[in-house]
Amino acid sequence: MSTASPHTGNRADQMPQDILQLIAVIEELPSEYRQRVQPALDRVKESTERRRRILGLVQDALGQLRLDMKYLVFDLEATRRERDAYRRQVEDV
C-alpha cells in the first residue's frame, strides 16, 4: 500500500465549509473576544482534522480490504477449479 493518500491536500480543502465560516467570523471579532474563543476554536479545528485523517485511513483500509477480497475470491475459484479437475482425473483412472 502506498504512503501517499488521495485524501491528503492542503488543510483548507479538508476543513468543512461551516468551520471555515466560523473561523472567518471569529477572526473578525475584537482581540479580547477572539483570544477567549481561540483555544476552543483550535480544539475544534484539530478534532476536525483528526476525524478527516481517520476517515481517510478507514477509506484506504476499506479499499485495500475490497482488493484483498477480490484476490481471495479469485484464488478460491481457481482452487475449486483445480480440485474439480483433479477429481475428474482421479475418476477417469
N, C-alpha and C positions, 0 to 999 in steps of 0.2 A: 504494500500500500504506500502511496507516495506521501511525502510530508506536506506538500502544498495542497491546501484545501480550496475548493471552489467557493467556500464561504468566507474566505478572507478578503479584505478590502480595507479602504480607509474607514475610520471609526464613524464618520458622518453617514456613510452608506449603511452601516449596520444599526444605527440608532433609529428607533421608531420616530415617526413624524411628530407625535404628540410630545415626546420627550424633548425633541429639538425645539418645539414651540415653547415648552416650559422653560428651557434653558434661555431662550431669547427673551422671554418675559422677565425672568429673574435677573438677567444681565442689565435690564433697563431700570431696575429698582435702585433707589438710593443706596449708597455704600453701606450704611449701618444695617439696613434690612437684608441686603444681599449677603453680608457677612454672617448673619444669623441663619439664613436659609442655605447657604453654600454647603455646609457639611452634609445636610440631608440630601441635597441635590447630587453631591458627589457619590453618596452611597447608592442612590437610585441609578445613576449612570453606571457605576461599577457592577451592580447586580444585573442591570440590563445587558451589559457587555458579556458578563459571565454566562447568563442564560443563552445569549446568542452563540457563544463559543460551544457551550454544551449541546445546544441544538444542532450545530454544525457537526460536532463529533458524533452525535447519535445518527444523524442522516448519513454520514460517511460509513459508520459501522453497519447500518441497515443496508446500504448499497453493497458493501462487501459481503454481508450475510446472504443477500439475494444471489450474488455471483457465485458464492461458495455452494449454495443450494443447487444452482443450475449445474455446477460441476458434479455434485454428488448424485443428482438425478441422472445425469448423463452416464456417470460411472456405474450406477446401479443398473440402468438399462443395458449397458454393454456387458456387465457381468451376467445378467439374466440371459442375454443372447448367447453368450459363451456357454453358460450352463446348459441351455436348451440344445445347442449344437453338440455338446459333449454327450448329452443323454441320447440324442439321435444316433451318434456314432456307436455308443455302447449297445443300444438296442439292435442296431443293424449287424453287429458282430455275432 
